[in-house]
C-alpha cells in the first residue's frame, strides 16, 4: 500500500517517480524511472 501512495502522489503532481525499488515498480511505465536505469532518460 505505501508504494501505491507514493506513485499516486507523483502522478497527482505530474512528476516522474525516481526509485531504486525495481521489485515494486515497473520500469515499463513512462512516469517511473528505476535509478539503476537512469540512462534510459536520454531516449
N, C-alpha and C positions, 0 to 999 in steps of 0.2 A: 503493500500500500504506500509506503513512503516514496518509492520510485515513481508511482503514478502521480503523486502530488508534485514532485519535482518537475516531471515532464509537463504536467498541466500548467504549472506556474510559468515555465519557459514559453510554452505555446501562447498563453494568455498575454504575455508581454512581447510576443513576436520575436523571441530571442532564440539563438542557437544554443542547445544544451551541449556543453563540452564535459565529457566524463571519462573516467578510466574503467567504468563498470560495464564491461562488454558482456557480462553474464545476463544482466537485466535489461539492457538497452540494445536495440538493434542498430547496426551501422547502415542498414538499408533505408533508413528514414532520412529525409533531407534536412530536418532540423535537429539532428543528433550527430555529433562528431565524437568518435571514440579517440581519446587523446593520443593513443599509440598510432593512430592512423591520420594524424594531423596533416600529412602531406596531401591527403585527398581534398583538402580545401582549395588547392590550386587548380583543380579541374575546371 
